Amino acid sequence: MKKIMVVDNDVDHTQTVKQILDGADDPYEVICAGSGIDCLKLLRKIELKNEEIPDLILLDIMMPKMNGWEIFKKLKENSTWKNIPVVFLTARTDEFAEKAGSFLAVDYIKKPYDVEDLKKKIDKILEKSNPENL
């Protein structure tokens, strides 16, 4: 089962994404983090327990204390996490954010999004990142 981490300070949104992905044809294990700090703590905890790291991170940009750009940078600086595909899933829709996010991450999805489109994009990303498909 693929593991997806959803990082967003909006608890309603993380729970909605969790429900969407739990109800998918191929359900995922969904881990929710309410902040960038929580994201990094969870990843460290997973690493210490020698558990499987997430196969994908859905990351909001606009969060207090540590925004999505900062989290992305920290992920890429860590040798264990740097290859986890990241999708920016955000309400930030300005041209700079969209271009930078599309360049840095594997995808940039604007809120609100179409549920079926979100599931298809996630499936496609996970299929591409599966070593068996390379």
C-alpha positions in Angstrom: 0.0 0.0 0.0 1.4 3.4 -1.0 1.9 6.0 1.7 0.9 9.6 1.2 1.6 12.5 3.6 -0.7 15.5 3.4 0.8 18.7 5.0 -1.7 21.5 5.5 -2.6 23.7 8.5 -6.3 23.4 7.5 -7.4 20.3 9.4 -10.6 20.1 7.4 -8.6 20.0 4.2 -6.2 17.3 5.4 -9.2 15.1 6.5 -11.0 15.7 3.2 -7.9 14.6 1.2 -7.6 11.6 3.6 -11.2 10.6 2.9 -10.8 11.0 -0.9 -7.7 8.8 -1.0 -9.0 6.3 1.5 -12.0 5.9 -0.8 -10.0 5.5 -3.9 -10.0 2.3 -6.0 -6.6 1.5 -4.6 -6.7 3.0 -1.2 -3.6 4.7 0.2 -2.2 4.9 3.7 -2.6 8.7 4.4 -0.7 10.5 7.1 -1.7 14.0 8.0 0.6 16.8 9.3 -0.9 20.1 10.5 2.2 22.1 9.9 5.7 22.1 8.4 7.2 21.4 11.8 4.8 18.4 12.3 5.8 17.1 8.8 9.5 17.1 9.7 8.9 15.6 13.1 6.7 12.8 11.6 9.4 12.0 9.0 12.1 11.9 11.6 9.9 9.6 13.7 9.3 7.3 10.7 13.0 7.3 10.0 13.9 6.4 13.6 11.4 3.6 13.7 12.9 2.3 10.4 9.5 2.4 8.8 8.7 3.1 5.1 8.9 6.8 4.3 6.0 8.3 2.3 5.8 7.6 -1.4 4.4 11.1 -2.0 3.9 14.4 -0.1 1.0 16.8 -0.8 2.3 20.1 0.5 0.5 23.4 1.1 2.5 26.5 0.6 0.8 29.0 2.8 1.3 27.9 6.4 2.3 29.7 9.6 5.8 29.4 11.1 7.3 27.3 8.3 5.8 27.7 4.8 5.8 25.1 2.0 8.8 26.5 0.3 10.9 26.1 3.5 9.6 22.6 4.1 10.4 21.7 0.5 14.0 23.0 0.9 14.4 20.9 4.1 13.1 17.8 2.4 15.6 18.2 -0.5 18.5 18.7 2.0 17.9 15.4 3.7 19.4 12.4 2.0 16.6 10.1 3.0 13.7 12.4 2.0 15.1 14.1 -1.0 13.7 11.7 -3.5 10.1 11.8 -2.2 7.9 13.3 -4.9 6.3 16.5 -3.7 3.1 18.0 -5.1 2.2 21.5 -4.1 -1.5 21.5 -3.3 -2.3 25.1 -2.5 -4.7 28.0 -2.7 -1.8 30.2 -3.7 -2.5 30.9 -7.3 -0.2 33.8 -8.3 2.0 33.4 -11.3 5.3 33.3 -9.4 4.1 30.5 -7.1 2.7 28.5 -9.9 5.8 28.7 -12.0 8.2 28.1 -9.1 6.1 25.3 -7.7 5.7 23.6 -11.1 9.5 23.8 -11.7 10.5 22.5 -8.2 7.9 19.9 -7.5 6.4 17.1 -9.6 3.1 18.9 -9.9 1.3 22.1 -8.7 -2.4 21.8 -8.0 -4.6 24.7 -7.2 -7.3 24.6 -4.6 -10.2 24.1 -5.2 -9.4 21.1 -7.3 -11.5 18.4 -9.0 -11.4 15.2 -6.9 -11.2 12.8 -9.8 -8.4 14.9 -11.4 -6.5 14.9 -8.0 -6.8 11.1 -7.8 -5.6 10.6 -11.4 -2.6 12.9 -10.9 -1.6 11.1 -7.7 -2.0 7.7 -9.4 0.1 8.8 -12.3 2.9 10.3 -10.1 3.0 7.1 -8.0 3.1 4.9 -11.0 6.0 6.9 -12.5 8.0 6.9 -9.2 7.6 3.1 -8.8 11.0 1.6 -9.4 9.4 -1.5 -11.0 8.0 0.8 -13.8 11.3 2.4 -14.7 
